[in-house]
Amino acid sequence: MKNPWEEIGLDDYENHMKLDSVKQLQTLNSMMKAQFDEYPVTTAMVLGVAGGNGLEHVNPDKYQTIYGVDINEKYLEAVATRYADKVDDGVLKLLKVDLISEPEKLPQVELLIANLLIEYIGYDAFAKVVSAVNPRFVSCVIQINEDVCNWVSDSPYIHSFDRLDEVHHQMEENELVATMEKIGYLEKAKMKESLPNGKALVRVDFKNEALN
């Protein structure tokens, strides 16, 4: 059976995420600008790139290579169209990879960005991905839910996400930090952005001090 993310239309996903009652697309966009700007790196990877939200903030004078990774080929096709200039310049490279079963296919980069991604592969699979990519810095955004029963905000598009229960993992900051410490990454910074409906996006950054 296909991964549920291979069956969710990009329009449904993005229209849901940008609703005033959800406001995740807009909030993530500004958070991603900060992620791209934060560290002295020239290569980065965005896991779960979806439609490419935030890629407009990639500075071509800073970055030599950005990888956009997703399991949904149609998402990647949309990114290639939307950011054709970055693809043509050779800065943006798109990869279709199943992160759970194919982490060895990922190239190595200095900065790994994983926003609203760990929820859908789990801590252990994410740790294997990080180990494969071997970045100096990891910047994650996770969703914190006060209402654990209704972790997808209500919207006209909600039934597009019905199968996500099959792969969703409830996120806990402390568990993420503990998982990352086991593979040599220590928490470097943390910030929180509140959302409607009692939810929040929490960005947690990590650094592997052994890779200075």
ZIMOFEN-V899120 format. One record per residue. N is the residue number from 1. RES is the residue in three letters. BURIAL is b if it has 24 or more other C-alpha atoms within 12 Angstrom, else e. Layout:
# ZIMOFEN-V899120
((N & RES & BURIAL) (N & RES & BURIAL))
This chain:
# ZIMOFEN-V899120
((1 & MET & e) (2 & LYS & e) (3 & ASN & b) (4 & PRO & e) (5 & TRP & b) (6 & GLU & b) (7 & GLU & e) (8 & ILE & b) (9 & GLY & b) (10 & LEU & b) (11 & ASP & e) (12 & ASP & e) (13 & TYR & b) (14 & GLU & b) (15 & ASN & b) (16 & HIS & b) (17 & MET & b) (18 & LYS & b) (19 & LEU & b) (20 & ASP & e) (21 & SER & e) (22 & VAL & b) (23 & LYS & b) (24 & GLN & b) (25 & LEU & b) (26 & GLN & b) (27 & THR & b) (28 & LEU & b) (29 & ASN & b) (30 & SER & e) (31 & MET & b) (32 & MET & b) (33 & LYS & e) (34 & ALA & b) (35 & GLN & b) (36 & PHE & b) (37 & ASP & b) (38 & GLU & b) (39 & TYR & b) (40 & PRO & e) (41 & VAL & b) (42 & THR & b) (43 & THR & b) (44 & ALA & b) (45 & MET & b) (46 & VAL & b) (47 & LEU & b) (48 & GLY & b) (49 & VAL & b) (50 & ALA & b) (51 & GLY & b) (52 & GLY & b) (53 & ASN & b) (54 & GLY & b) (55 & LEU & b) (56 & GLU & e) (57 & HIS & b) (58 & VAL & b) (59 & ASN & b) (60 & PRO & e) (61 & ASP & e) (62 & LYS & e) (63 & TYR & b) (64 & GLN & e) (65 & THR & b) (66 & ILE & b) (67 & TYR & b) (68 & GLY & b) (69 & VAL & b) (70 & ASP & b) (71 & ILE & b) (72 & ASN & b) (73 & GLU & b) (74 & LYS & b) (75 & TYR & b) (76 & LEU & b) (77 & GLU & b) (78 & ALA & b) (79 & VAL & b) (80 & ALA & b) (81 & THR & e) (82 & ARG & e) (83 & TYR & b) (84 & ALA & e) (85 & ASP & e) (86 & LYS & b) (87 & VAL & b) (88 & ASP & e) (89 & ASP & e) (90 & GLY & e) (91 & VAL & b) (92 & LEU & b) (93 & LYS & b) (94 & LEU & b) (95 & LEU & b) (96 & LYS & b) (97 & VAL & b) (98 & ASP & b) (99 & LEU & b) (100 & ILE & b) (101 & SER & e) (102 & GLU & e) (103 & PRO & b) (104 & GLU & e) (105 & LYS & e) (106 & LEU & b) (107 & PRO & b) (108 & GLN & b) (109 & VAL & b) (110 & GLU & b) (111 & LEU & b) (112 & LEU & b) (113 & ILE & b) (114 & ALA & b) (115 & ASN & b) (116 & LEU & b) (117 & LEU & b) (118 & ILE & b) (119 & GLU & b) (120 & TYR & b) (121 & ILE & b) (122 & GLY & b) (123 & TYR & b) (124 & ASP & b) (125 & ALA & b) (126 & PHE & b) (127 & ALA & b) (128 & LYS & b) (129 & VAL & b) (130 & VAL & b) (131 & SER & b) (132 & ALA & e) (133 & VAL & b) (134 & ASN & b) (135 & PRO & b) (136 & ARG & b) (137 & PHE & b) (138 & VAL & b) (139 & SER & b) (140 & CYS & b) (141 & VAL & b) (142 & ILE & b) (143 & GLN & b) (144 & ILE & b) (145 & ASN & b) (146 & GLU & e) (147 & ASP & e) (148 & VAL & e) (149 & CYS & e) (150 & ASN & e) (151 & TRP & b) (152 & VAL & b) (153 & SER & b) (154 & ASP & e) (155 & SER & e) (156 & PRO & e) (157 & TYR & e) (158 & ILE & b) (159 & HIS & e) (160 & SER & b) (161 & PHE & b) (162 & ASP & e) (163 & ARG & e) (164 & LEU & b) (165 & ASP & e) (166 & GLU & e) (167 & VAL & e) (168 & HIS & b) (169 & HIS & b) (170 & GLN & b) (171 & MET & b) (172 & GLU & b) (173 & GLU & b) (174 & ASN & e) (175 & GLU & e) (176 & LEU & b) (177 & VAL & b) (178 & ALA & e) (179 & THR & b) (180 & MET & b) (181 & GLU & e) (182 & LYS & e) (183 & ILE & b) (184 & GLY & b) (185 & TYR & b) (186 & LEU & b) (187 & GLU & b) (188 & LYS & e) (189 & ALA & e) (190 & LYS & e) (191 & MET & e) (192 & LYS & e) (193 & GLU & b) (194 & SER & e) (195 & LEU & b) (196 & PRO & b) (197 & ASN & b) (198 & GLY & e) (199 & LYS & b) (200 & ALA & b) (201 & LEU & b) (202 & VAL & b) (203 & ARG & b) (204 & VAL & b) (205 & ASP & b) (206 & PHE & b) (207 & LYS & b) (208 & ASN & b) (209 & GLU & e) (210 & ALA & e) (211 & LEU & e) (212 & ASN & e))
